[in-house]
Amino acid sequence: MVENTENNSNKPGFSLSDNPWKLSAIILAVLCIILLVFAFRGGVTGNVVSEKSIGEKAVSFVNSQLLQGKGTVTLESVSETNGLYEVIVNYNGQKVPTYFTKDGQLFVQGVVPVSASASGSGQGQPAKTEVVKSAKPKVELFVMTYCPYGTQAEKGLIPALNLLGDKIDAKIRFVHYFMHGDKEEQETYTQLCIREEQAGSYLSYLECFLDDGNSSRCLSKAGIDPAKLSLCEQGKAKGYYASDSALSNSYGVQGSPTLIINGQEASSGRSSSALLSAICSAFNNEPSECNEKVSGDEPAPGFGYSGSATDNSGGSCG
């Protein structure tokens, strides 16, 4: 769910953690916010800066520290919410909320309601409602193609998808904004076109891409029709993305990765066994595949299949 704009912290959006009752999660829930110090230094001083000043500072911070020349944001609005400044920035037509302390010294990556149950939430996330059961669960994992935590979750999910096959309605989907430059936007369109028009090859392509991020190699390895792909990328790709974006917004997705099962945000670890368990909990009657053994190790963030996650912090991009 969500995080250090690529670090091991969280914000509402994805609480995939095998250990949601860690002491740190309880502390974060009590404190209500996750503070990540990036370019701004120092503590909360109590010296309130103006909305105009925080707006300018926020835009400068996002452009210089987060995007680092791979795009720009513009200011949409600034407002006060729960003792913080909420600064809405526009990135490629998408409105993205960011949060700052009122003295302008700390970038706040997430807000957790005080009413959230510490025992029922993961990593300081709001408690999730019980997953709705169905005969054929609908599973949607929202990611960014170059988010290391999105790729981590995808690596964990693929074995579960392969095991359950057509007993579930599953799709890898994409969040409603980009954070990793032009390469991420292009890769998103590529994957959307394969997913929608050459679906039988999508998981093969994705599994290869998650190894080293080499799209050209993986297109060839997965047997993707290059002419059909090119036609889609020049035509329907943005329409496919618009559909995913609308769903992302409707679910309230705030980061990569975000797991949605039967229309509700779901909590799970990022290991294959944890994800399989989360999905199987949404069946009216669990199929025999739910008893199969898959890896209980959380994959390492980023590309590559070697190694495993060093902790259960459940970081994400958002």
C-alpha positions in Angstrom: 0.0 0.0 0.0 2.0 3.2 0.4 5.2 4.9 1.4 8.4 6.8 1.0 8.2 8.0 -2.6 10.3 4.9 -2.9 11.2 4.1 0.6 10.0 1.9 3.3 7.2 4.0 4.7 3.5 3.9 4.1 0.4 5.9 3.3 -3.2 4.8 2.6 -3.1 2.6 -0.5 -1.4 -0.8 0.1 -0.7 -2.5 3.4 0.9 -5.7 2.0 2.8 -6.8 5.1 3.1 -10.3 6.6 3.4 -8.7 10.1 0.7 -6.0 10.4 0.9 -5.9 14.2 4.5 -4.8 14.5 5.1 -2.2 17.2 6.1 0.3 14.6 2.7 0.1 13.0 1.0 0.8 16.3 3.2 3.8 17.0 2.5 5.2 13.5 -1.2 4.7 14.0 -1.0 6.6 17.2 1.0 9.4 15.7 -1.4 9.6 12.8 1.2 10.5 10.2 4.3 9.1 8.5 7.0 11.8 8.2 9.6 11.4 5.6 12.4 14.0 5.6 13.7 14.6 2.1 15.0 18.0 1.0 13.5 19.8 4.0 15.5 19.6 7.1 14.8 20.3 10.8 11.8 19.6 12.9 8.4 21.0 13.3 9.1 24.5 14.5 5.6 26.0 15.0 6.4 28.8 12.6 3.6 28.6 10.1 4.4 29.6 6.5 1.8 31.0 4.1 -0.2 29.0 1.7 1.5 30.8 -1.2 4.9 29.9 0.2 4.1 26.3 0.8 2.6 26.0 -2.7 5.8 27.3 -4.3 8.0 25.2 -2.0 5.9 22.0 -2.8 6.2 22.5 -6.5 9.9 23.1 -6.3 10.4 20.1 -4.0 8.4 17.6 -6.2 10.1 18.8 -9.4 13.6 18.8 -8.1 13.6 16.0 -5.6 11.0 13.5 -6.8 10.8 14.0 -10.5 14.4 15.1 -11.0 14.0 16.5 -14.5 11.7 13.6 -15.7 8.6 15.8 -15.9 7.2 18.8 -14.0 4.2 19.5 -11.9 2.2 22.7 -11.6 0.2 23.9 -8.6 -3.5 23.3 -8.4 -4.5 24.3 -4.9 -3.4 24.6 -1.3 -5.6 24.0 1.7 -5.3 23.2 5.4 -6.5 19.7 6.5 -6.0 18.2 10.0 -3.2 20.5 10.9 -1.3 19.9 7.6 -1.1 21.7 4.3 -2.6 19.6 1.5 -1.0 20.8 -1.8 -2.6 19.4 -4.9 -0.2 19.4 -7.9 -1.0 18.6 -11.5 1.2 16.0 -13.2 0.4 15.1 -16.8 -3.2 16.1 -16.3 -3.6 14.1 -13.1 -4.2 15.8 -9.8 -1.9 14.4 -7.1 -2.2 15.3 -3.4 0.9 16.0 -1.4 1.1 16.9 2.3 3.5 19.2 4.3 3.8 20.3 7.9 2.6 23.9 8.3 6.1 25.2 9.0 7.2 23.9 5.5 10.0 21.7 6.8 8.6 18.2 6.5 7.1 16.4 3.6 4.3 14.1 4.9 3.8 11.0 2.9 0.6 9.7 4.4 -2.2 10.4 6.9 -3.8 7.7 9.1 -7.1 8.3 10.9 -6.8 8.1 14.7 -9.9 5.9 14.6 -8.0 3.2 12.7 -7.7 0.0 14.8 -4.0 -0.7 15.5 -4.7 -4.4 15.7 -6.7 -4.4 12.4 -4.4 -2.3 10.3 -1.1 -3.0 8.7 1.9 -0.6 8.9 -0.2 2.2 10.3 -2.9 1.9 7.6 -6.6 2.3 8.2 -8.3 -1.0 9.1 -9.6 -2.8 6.0 -13.1 -4.1 5.8 -13.5 -7.9 5.3 -13.1 -8.9 1.7 -16.4 -9.7 0.0 -16.7 -13.3 -1.1 -17.8 -14.5 -4.5 -17.8 -17.5 -6.7 -15.0 -16.1 -8.9 -13.0 -13.4 -7.1 -12.1 -10.3 -9.0 -8.4 -9.5 -8.3 -6.8 -6.2 -9.4 -3.3 -5.1 -8.5 -2.6 -1.5 -9.2 1.1 -0.6 -9.9 3.5 1.7 -11.6 5.7 -0.2 -14.1 9.0 1.1 -12.6 8.0 1.3 -9.0 10.2 -1.1 -7.1 7.4 -2.0 -4.7 5.0 -2.5 -7.5 7.4 -4.9 -9.2 7.9 -6.6 -5.8 4.2 -7.3 -5.5 3.9 -8.4 -9.1 6.7 -11.0 -8.6 4.8 -12.3 -5.6 1.4 -12.3 -7.3 2.3 -14.1 -10.6 2.7 -17.6 -9.1 -0.8 -17.2 -7.4 -2.3 -16.1 -10.7 -0.7 -19.0 -12.6 -2.0 -21.4 -10.0 -5.6 -20.2 -9.9 -5.9 -19.5 -13.6 -9.4 -18.9 -14.8 -10.9 -19.5 -11.4 -10.3 -15.9 -10.7 -10.8 -12.7 -12.8 -7.4 -11.1 -12.4 -5.7 -8.1 -14.0 -2.6 -6.1 -13.4 -3.8 -2.5 -13.6 -2.0 0.9 -13.5 -2.4 3.8 -11.1 -3.7 7.1 -12.4 -0.3 9.0 -12.5 3.3 8.4 -13.4 6.3 9.0 -11.2 9.3 7.5 -13.1 9.5 9.6 -16.3 8.8 8.9 -19.9 10.0 5.3 -19.7 7.3 4.5 -17.3 4.5 6.0 -19.4 5.7 4.2 -22.5 6.0 0.9 -20.6 2.6 1.3 -19.2 1.1 1.7 -22.7 3.1 -1.3 -23.9 1.8 -3.5 -21.1 -1.8 -2.3 -21.5 -1.7 -3.2 -25.2 -0.3 -6.7 -24.5 -2.8 -7.2 -21.7 -5.8 -6.1 -23.8 -4.9 -7.4 -27.2 -2.4 -10.2 -26.7 -3.6 -11.4 -23.3 -2.3 -14.9 -23.6 1.2 -13.6 -23.6 0.9 -11.0 -21.0 2.1 -12.9 -17.9 5.0 -14.4 -19.9 6.0 -10.9 -20.9 5.6 -9.5 -17.4 7.5 -12.3 -15.8 10.4 -11.6 -18.2 10.2 -7.9 -17.7 10.4 -8.2 -14.0 13.7 -9.9 -14.3 15.7 -7.0 -15.7 13.3 -4.4 -17.2 14.5 -5.2 -20.7 11.3 -4.7 -22.7 12.7 -5.4 -26.2 14.1 -8.8 -25.0 10.9 -9.7 -23.4 8.7 -8.8 -26.3 10.7 -11.2 -28.4 10.8 -13.9 -25.8 7.0 -13.7 -25.1 6.3 -13.8 -28.9 4.5 -10.5 -29.0 3.3 -9.4 -32.4 5.3 -6.2 -33.0 3.0 -4.8 -35.7 -0.1 -5.3 -33.6 1.6 -3.8 -30.6 2.8 -0.8 -32.5 -0.7 -0.1 -33.9 -2.2 -0.3 -30.4 0.5 2.0 -28.9 -0.3 4.6 -31.5 -4.1 4.2 -31.2 -5.9 2.6 -28.3 -3.2 2.6 -25.6 -4.2 5.9 -24.0 -7.9 4.8 -24.0 -7.0 1.7 -22.2 -5.0 3.7 -19.7 -7.9 6.1 -19.2 -10.0 3.2 -18.1 -7.5 2.0 -15.6 -7.1 5.6 -14.4 -10.8 5.9 -13.8 -10.8 2.7 -11.8 -7.8 3.8 -9.8 -9.5 7.0 -8.9 -12.8 5.3 -8.1 -11.1 2.9 -5.7 -9.2 5.7 -4.1 -5.9 4.2 -5.0 -3.0 6.3 -3.6 0.0 4.4 -4.4 1.8 1.4 -6.1 1.1 -1.3 -5.2 -2.6 -1.4 -4.2 -4.4 -4.7 -4.1 -8.2 -4.7 -4.8 -10.3 -7.8 -4.3 -13.9 -7.8 -5.3 -13.9 -4.1 -5.4 -12.4 -3.5 -1.9 -8.8 -2.7 -0.9 -7.3 -5.8 0.6 -4.4 -6.4 3.1 -1.8 -9.0 2.4 1.8 -9.7 2.5 3.8 -9.6 -0.8 4.9 -13.2 -0.7 3.2 -15.6 -3.1 1.7 -17.5 -0.1 0.3 -14.4 1.5 -1.2 -13.2 -1.8 -2.7 -16.6 -2.5 -4.2 -16.7 0.9 -5.7 -13.2 0.5 -7.3 -14.1 -2.8 -8.5 -17.5 -1.6 -10.2 -15.8 1.4 -12.5 -14.2 -1.2 -13.9 -17.4 -2.6 -17.4 -18.6 -1.5 -15.8 -22.1 -1.7 -12.1 -22.3 -1.9 -10.7 -24.5 -4.8 -8.1 -27.2 -4.2 -5.4 -24.9 -5.6 -5.7 -22.8 -2.4 -4.0 -25.6 -0.6 -1.0 -25.7 -2.9 2.4 -24.6 -1.5 4.0 -21.5 -2.9 6.9 -19.4 -1.7 6.4 -17.7 1.7 9.4 -15.4 1.0 8.7 -11.8 0.0 10.5 -10.9 -3.2 13.1 -8.2 -3.1 11.8 -4.8 -4.4 12.8 -3.8 -7.9 13.9 -6.0 -10.8 15.4 -9.4 -10.5 14.4 -12.7 -8.8 17.4 -13.2 -6.6 17.2 -12.4 -2.9 14.2 -11.5 -0.8 12.9 -8.5 1.1 15.0 -7.7 4.2 12.1 -6.6 6.3 8.3 -6.3 6.2 8.1 -2.6 5.9 5.8 -2.7 2.9 7.0 0.4 1.1 5.3 1.7 -2.0 5.4 4.6 -4.5 2.7 7.2 -4.5 
